[in-house]
């Protein structure tokens, strides 16, 4: 498995760790943003992180029937983890602002589901996916992501298995630090596409 230092090096080498003024999908502001799309544009580097994350998942969870990921960010990570672990993988996508299963995807009653994302900050997208599983009377066994940037403050009540935890402060709009007030904010996430 890759160390924290090795994982951070890959994020920097692929320009996946950006600096500026960002509005996250959660609505919070930050001076750093993890753009996993940049990581995923370098398949060899992304593979290293996914192989390491898959090892951590195998250590933590013994029985997973299905991987469920939120679109857009979680699709590729979910697929890659599913491919490595040989587990069926589906994704949920937003329709009128709410996650739904489309494209013939189904969650069957009693199945053990692992929710896999690229980045977890508040856990909102992961929890919206888990609501779909609960509605189908399936069991959420856990959550996994490449980057956990929740600083222990996500709304997820189970352990998050991550390849790397990055402590990046987030701010409400009314509590912006001085260094962010003068920088134009950009919203790089996919939640409102």
N, C-alpha and C positions, 0 to 999 in steps of 0.2 A: 504494500500500500504506500501511496505517496504521503510524504510529510506535509505539514502546513507550509513550510518554506518552499518545498517543491511545487505545491499547488499554487501558491501565490505567484511564484516565478512564471508559471504557465499563463496565469491570468494576465500578468504584465506583458509577457512576450507576445500575446495575441491581441493586445490592446483592448482586452475585455474589461479592464478596470479604468474607468474614465473619471476625470476631475472637472468640475464646473459647478453649475447650479441646476439641479434636477428636481422635477416634481415626479415622485414615484407613483406607481399605480394606486397605492394606498391613499394618495393625496398629500402625504408628508413630503417635506423638502429635504435635500441632502446635497453635500458638496462632492460626493462620490457616487458613481453609478456602475453597477456591474452589468455590462452588455454581453450576455451569453451568446448572442448571435455572432459576435466577433470571435469568440472562442470556437463556436461550431463551424465557422468558416475555415478553420484549420483542423481538418479531420484527425490528423495524427495526434495533435495536442489534445483535442477533445476526447479522443479514445483513451489516452493515458488517464485523464480524470475519471472517465466513466468506468474503466476497468477497476480503478481503485475504489470508487463508490460502490460498484457491484460487490466487491469483496466485503466491504463493510455491511452491506445489506444482507449478504449470505450469513455473516456472523450473527446478525441481530434477529433475522426472521427465517424460520425454517419452512413455513408453509405459506406460500403466496400463490393464489390462483390467477390473479389478474392485476395488471398495472394500469392505473388510471391517471392521466395527466391533463392539466388544463391547457387549452390552446391560447396563445400561440407558443409561448415560451417553453412549455413543458413537453411539447410533442416530440422533438428530436431526442431530448434526454430520456424521456419515457421509452421511446422506441429502442434506443441504444441499450438501456438497462435491460429491457425485455429481451433483446437479441442476445445479450451476454448471458443472461440467466435462463434463457429459453422459456419465457413466460409470455402468454398472450398480453398484448398491450393495446389499449384504446385511449381515445381522448374525448374530452368534453369541449364544446365550443359555445360561445355566447350567441344567444338568439334573443333579441330585444332586451339585452342587458343581463340575461340570466343564463347560467350554464345548462346545457342540454346535451343529451346523447343524440347524435345524428348518424347518417351514413350506415345505418343498420347495426350500430353498436348496441350491445345489451349488457346489463349486469344481472346475473342470475342470483336468485335467493341462496343465501348460505355461503356464497363465495368469499374468499379471503382476499381483500383488496389492499394494495400498497399504492398510495398516492405519490407520484414522482413529479417534481418540478425542477426548473432551472434554478430559480432564486426564491427564497422565502424571506419576506420582511415581516408582514403582519400575519400571514397565514390565510388571508381572506380567500384567495383562489383555491388553495388546498381544501379549505373547509367547505367551500361551495361544491367542490368535487365530491367530498365525503358525504355531503347531504344527498347527492344522487345515489350513492351506494347504500346509504341508510334507507332511503325511500324504497330501494329494491330488496330490502331485508338482507343485505350483504354485510359482512364484517370488515371494518377498517382495521387492518393489523398495524398500520403505521404510516409514516411519512418519510420521504427522502428527497434530497435536493443536492445539486452541485454546491451551491453557496447558501449558507444560512447566515443572513445578515439581520436576524431578528433581535439580537442582543438579549435573548431570553425573554422577549416581550411579545412573542406571537400569541395568537389566540388559540393555538393548537395545544391540546392538553396531553398529548403523547410525546414521547421522545422523537426528535427529528434527527434522522441519520443524514449527515452531510459530509461532503468531501472536505469542505473548508468552512470554518466559521470566521466571518470578518466583522469586526466591531466598527461600524460606520454610524456616526450619530445621525439622527433624523430630527426634523423640526416641524412644528406646526407653522403655518404661514404667519401667524401673529407673533411667533417667537423666533423669527429668523435672526441669526447672528449678523453682525455688521458686515463681515466679509461676503455674505451672500446677498445682502440687500442691493448692492450695486451691480450684480451680475444678472443678466437676463436669464430667467428660468426656461428650461426646455423640458418637454414631457416625452421621454423616449420609450415608455412602456407600451404595451399592446392592449391594455384592458378596454379602452374606449374606441377601438378600431371598428 
